[in-house]
Amino acid sequence: MPHDQSPRRTGRPAVTSRDEILVAARRVIDRDGAGRLTVRHLAGEMGIGPTTLYHHVAGRDDLLVLLLDDFLQQVAIPELPTDPRERIVTAAVTMRDALASQPWAADVLAVDGFLGMLDDRSVRLVEIILAAATEAGCTTEQAVDLFRILWSYTVGEILIRSRSGDTTPRQRASRPGFTSRDPEALPQLAGVGARWPELAARDTFPAGVRAIVDGLLG
């Protein structure tokens, strides 16, 4: 009988899974940093051509959105207070803590409209905040305004920490203060002096969220 002499395919299997792409992208970020995550670099990591990868993702920003979407789907929702104001605070703090744990996400968070690209499960905290605001008496427009104000505050907090490279209160407290300032020209700053880094390193985010919520809800 004649034998089949046709060559067999060798090498890596074709990429067909979003999960494969996400696993490889996370590996690149963990090993090389988010700055090295490009379509070309990721394609090399996976042993495929960039053109093949472009069939699955539109570019680097799309990769980051997919990674963030996958991460947010796994975030655990804590037990929520019955009081709608406290529910908003809890949801906002949970959102901050989750996103701050992924410094690479800072490149995506400031892009207006990216929340609409996420899966339903990834925006559960947004739904919780809107529902709590509505329960507290907000109209739909007011609830969305409240969320967007909180979102801007949250993203600002994350971007500052991410861009400064600070990861712990001790590291933040080691930054320069306002020593040797002219007490006549700048009496308040001179009074704070060397204590500024220590005071600025405190986690005031929950108190800030509560102040925003109280101010908007009256």
C-alpha positions in Angstrom: 0.0 0.0 0.0 1.2 3.5 -0.7 2.2 5.5 2.3 1.1 9.1 2.9 4.2 11.1 2.4 2.6 14.5 2.9 4.6 16.6 5.5 3.1 17.0 8.9 2.8 20.5 10.4 5.3 21.2 13.2 5.8 24.0 15.6 3.4 25.8 17.8 -0.4 25.3 17.2 -2.3 28.2 15.7 -3.6 30.8 18.1 -7.3 30.4 18.4 -7.9 31.3 22.1 -8.3 34.6 23.8 -7.1 32.9 27.0 -3.8 32.0 25.3 -3.3 35.6 24.3 -4.1 36.9 27.8 -1.8 34.4 29.5 1.1 35.4 27.3 0.4 39.1 27.7 0.3 38.7 31.5 3.6 36.8 31.3 5.2 39.7 29.4 4.0 42.3 31.8 5.1 40.3 34.9 8.5 39.6 33.4 9.3 42.7 31.3 6.9 45.4 32.4 3.9 46.9 30.8 6.0 49.1 28.6 7.2 46.1 26.7 3.8 44.9 25.9 3.3 45.5 22.2 1.7 43.4 19.5 5.1 42.7 17.9 6.7 41.7 21.3 3.7 39.5 22.3 3.7 37.8 18.9 7.4 36.9 19.4 6.6 35.7 22.9 4.0 33.4 21.4 6.1 32.2 18.4 3.7 33.6 15.8 3.7 36.5 13.4 2.2 39.9 14.3 -0.3 39.6 11.5 -1.7 36.5 13.1 -2.1 38.3 16.4 -3.8 41.2 14.7 -6.6 38.9 13.8 -7.5 38.7 17.5 -6.6 42.2 18.9 -6.6 45.6 17.3 -3.4 46.8 19.0 -1.7 47.4 22.4 -4.7 49.4 23.8 -7.0 46.6 22.9 -4.7 44.1 24.6 -4.7 46.2 27.8 -8.5 46.5 27.8 -8.8 42.7 27.3 -6.4 42.2 30.2 -8.3 44.6 32.5 -11.6 43.1 31.5 -10.4 39.7 32.4 -9.0 40.9 35.7 -12.1 42.8 36.7 -14.3 39.8 36.1 -12.4 38.0 38.9 -12.7 40.8 41.5 -14.6 39.7 44.5 -17.5 41.9 45.6 -17.5 42.4 49.4 -20.5 42.3 51.6 -22.3 45.5 50.9 -23.9 47.8 53.6 -27.6 48.4 53.5 -27.2 52.1 53.7 -26.9 53.4 50.1 -24.3 56.0 50.9 -22.0 53.5 52.6 -22.6 51.1 49.8 -21.2 53.6 47.4 -18.2 54.2 49.6 -17.5 50.4 49.9 -17.9 49.9 46.1 -15.6 52.8 45.3 -12.9 51.6 47.7 -13.1 48.1 46.3 -12.7 49.5 42.8 -9.7 51.6 43.8 -8.0 48.7 45.6 -8.6 46.3 42.7 -7.3 48.7 40.0 -4.4 50.0 42.1 -3.1 46.4 42.4 -2.5 46.4 38.6 -0.2 49.3 37.9 -0.2 48.6 34.1 -4.0 49.5 34.1 -3.1 53.2 34.5 -2.5 53.3 30.7 -6.2 52.4 30.1 -8.1 54.0 33.0 -7.8 57.6 31.8 -9.2 56.8 28.4 -12.8 58.2 28.4 -15.4 55.6 27.4 -13.4 52.5 28.0 -15.9 51.2 30.6 -18.3 50.6 27.8 -15.9 48.1 26.2 -16.0 45.9 29.3 -18.0 42.7 29.9 -21.1 42.8 32.1 -19.3 41.1 34.9 -16.5 43.6 34.8 -18.8 46.6 35.5 -20.6 45.2 38.6 -19.2 47.9 40.8 -20.4 50.6 38.5 -23.9 49.0 38.6 -23.8 48.9 42.4 -22.8 52.6 42.6 -25.6 53.7 40.2 -28.2 51.6 42.0 -27.2 53.0 45.4 -27.3 56.5 44.1 -30.7 56.0 42.7 -31.9 54.5 45.9 -30.6 57.6 47.7 -32.8 59.8 45.6 -30.8 60.6 42.5 -32.2 60.8 39.0 -30.5 58.7 36.3 -28.5 61.8 35.2 -27.5 62.6 38.8 -26.5 59.0 39.5 -24.3 59.0 36.3 -22.8 62.4 37.3 -22.0 61.0 40.8 -20.3 58.0 39.4 -18.2 60.0 36.9 -17.1 62.4 39.6 -16.1 59.4 41.8 -14.4 57.8 38.8 -12.3 60.9 38.1 -11.3 61.0 41.8 -10.4 57.2 41.7 -8.4 57.4 38.5 -6.5 60.4 39.8 -5.6 58.6 42.9 -4.4 55.6 40.9 -2.5 57.6 38.4 -0.6 59.6 41.0 0.5 56.4 42.8 1.3 54.6 39.5 3.3 57.5 38.0 5.2 58.2 41.1 6.2 54.6 41.5 5.2 54.6 45.2 3.9 51.3 46.4 3.9 51.7 50.2 3.1 54.4 52.7 6.7 54.2 54.0 8.1 54.9 50.5 5.7 57.8 50.1 6.7 59.2 53.5 10.3 59.3 52.4 9.7 62.0 49.8 10.8 65.6 50.3 8.7 67.9 52.5 8.5 71.7 52.8 11.5 72.3 55.0 13.3 75.6 54.9 10.3 77.5 53.6 9.9 81.2 54.3 7.4 81.3 57.3 6.3 84.8 56.4 5.6 84.1 52.7 4.3 80.5 53.2 3.2 80.3 56.9 1.0 77.2 56.4 3.5 75.2 54.4 6.4 76.2 56.7 4.2 75.0 59.6 3.7 71.6 58.0 7.4 71.4 57.0 9.0 68.0 57.1 5.7 66.4 58.1 4.2 66.9 54.6 5.4 63.5 53.2 4.0 61.6 56.3 0.7 63.4 56.1 0.4 63.0 52.3 1.1 59.3 52.6 -2.0 58.6 54.6 -4.8 56.8 52.8 -7.5 59.5 52.7 -9.4 57.9 49.8 -12.3 56.5 51.8 -12.8 59.8 53.5 -12.6 61.6 50.2 -15.2 59.4 48.7 -17.5 59.9 51.6 -17.1 63.7 51.4 -18.0 63.6 47.7 -21.0 61.4 48.3 -22.3 63.5 51.2 -21.7 66.7 49.2 -23.6 65.4 46.1 -26.4 63.7 47.9 -26.9 66.5 50.5 
